[in-house]
Amino acid sequence: MEEKRDFGERRGFRGRGGFTPKPVEVGSEYDVDIQETSRRGEGIARIQGLVIFVPNTKTGDHVKIKITRISTRFAEAEVVSQGEAEGGEKAEE
């Protein structure tokens, strides 16, 4: 008897990141440190390895962000507040 495989496994999508759960959710807020700047001038933070693009920030900024969009390989966020924020979740690097 032939073993059935699901479509994702057959097409090689299994474990590729496009279908794995993300460490962030749209609308959630996180405290992050901006680690570098993108080619377009946006700040880049990372939460559990996921790249987060944050406009109007620069390397070294510590900001509280709100996730606005999640893509398969990155997320986008907006700044809620600058500097040391109280409460919220601390980003894991």
C-alpha positions in Angstrom: 0.0 0.0 0.0 1.4 3.4 -1.0 1.8 6.0 1.7 -0.1 9.3 1.1 1.7 12.6 1.5 0.1 15.9 2.0 0.5 18.6 -0.7 3.0 20.7 1.2 5.4 17.9 1.7 5.1 16.8 -1.9 5.8 20.2 -3.2 8.7 20.8 -0.8 7.0 23.5 1.3 7.3 21.7 4.5 9.6 23.6 6.9 10.4 26.4 4.6 9.2 29.3 6.8 6.2 30.4 4.6 3.8 28.3 6.6 5.4 28.3 10.0 3.9 30.4 12.8 5.5 33.8 13.3 6.8 35.0 16.7 4.7 38.2 16.4 1.1 39.1 15.8 -0.5 42.1 14.0 -1.6 44.7 16.5 0.8 43.4 19.3 3.3 45.8 20.8 7.0 44.9 21.6 10.0 46.7 23.0 12.9 46.4 20.5 16.4 47.7 19.8 17.0 48.9 16.3 20.1 46.9 15.2 20.7 48.3 11.7 19.3 50.3 8.8 17.8 49.0 5.6 18.7 50.2 2.1 15.5 52.3 2.2 16.5 53.9 5.4 14.1 52.0 7.8 15.4 50.7 11.1 15.7 46.9 11.4 14.9 45.0 14.6 14.6 41.3 15.1 12.3 39.2 17.2 13.3 35.6 17.4 15.1 35.9 14.1 12.2 37.6 12.3 13.2 40.8 10.6 11.0 43.8 11.6 11.2 47.0 9.5 10.5 50.1 11.5 10.3 53.5 9.6 11.6 56.7 11.2 14.2 54.9 13.4 18.0 54.6 13.4 20.6 52.1 14.7 20.7 52.2 18.5 17.2 53.4 19.1 15.2 51.6 21.8 11.5 51.8 20.8 8.1 50.3 21.5 6.6 49.2 18.2 3.2 47.9 17.1 3.2 45.3 14.3 1.2 46.5 11.3 1.9 43.8 8.7 3.3 40.3 8.6 4.8 38.8 5.4 6.3 35.4 4.9 9.9 36.6 5.5 9.5 39.9 7.5 7.1 42.1 9.3 6.5 45.9 9.4 5.8 48.0 12.4 5.2 51.6 13.5 6.7 53.3 16.5 4.4 53.7 19.5 6.9 55.4 21.8 10.6 56.2 21.9 13.0 55.4 24.7 12.4 53.1 27.7 8.8 51.9 27.6 7.0 50.4 30.5 5.0 47.1 30.2 4.6 45.3 26.9 6.6 42.3 25.9 10.4 42.3 25.7 11.7 41.2 22.3 13.9 38.1 22.3 17.0 38.5 20.2 
